[in-house]
Amino acid sequence: MDIINILLALLSIGFGVIGWLAPRYTMDVLDTATKNDSTMGLSEVRAASGALFVGLGVGALLTGLPGAYAAIGFAWGGGAVGRLTSIVLDGPSRLKWIFFAVEAVVGVTAIVINL
């Protein structure tokens, strides 16, 4: 379980670094766009899709506590719930289903092995 926890933390950090330091790339992959000259979209991606997940992963690695690894699972699971809500309310797409599946697997795995 330790190896799985470390891999999930590194996955969170890896995706977080991309969102944090390459928000335009992240927004392109996620098919989102900035509005006019506003940089709030970039700021949101850097924070919510980026550095937040870096912090979760680093915190779990530094503490090594099951609760910290479970928190990674709850964060990814929350993302899966939001994604599923979008599929139901906003309409499905292949990309949404792929992201949902990844979020759900990471979330459930981290929660189940740590609680």
FENKA-V75992 format. One record per backbone hydrogen bond with DSSP energy under -0.5 kcal/mol. NH is the residue of the N-H (numbers start at 1). CO is the residue of the C=O. Records with the same first field share a line. If there is no record, write none. Layout:
# FENKA-V75992
NH=CO, CO
This chain:
# FENKA-V75992
5=1
6=2
7=3
8=4
9=5
10=6
11=7
12=8
13=9
14=10
15=11
16=12
17=13
18=14
19=15
20=16
21=17
22=18
26=22
27=23
28=24
29=25
30=26
31=28
32=27
36=34
38=35
43=39
44=40
45=41
46=42
47=43
48=44
49=44, 45
51=46
52=47
53=50
54=50
55=51
56=52
57=53
58=54
59=55
60=56
61=57
62=58
63=59
64=60
68=65
69=65
70=66
71=67
72=68
73=69
74=70
75=71
76=72
77=73
78=74
79=75
80=76
81=77
82=78
83=79
84=80
85=81
86=82
87=83
88=84
89=85
90=86
91=86, 87
97=93
98=94
99=95
100=96
101=97
102=98
103=99
104=100
105=101
106=102
107=103
108=104
109=105
110=106
111=107
112=108
113=109
114=110, 111
115=111
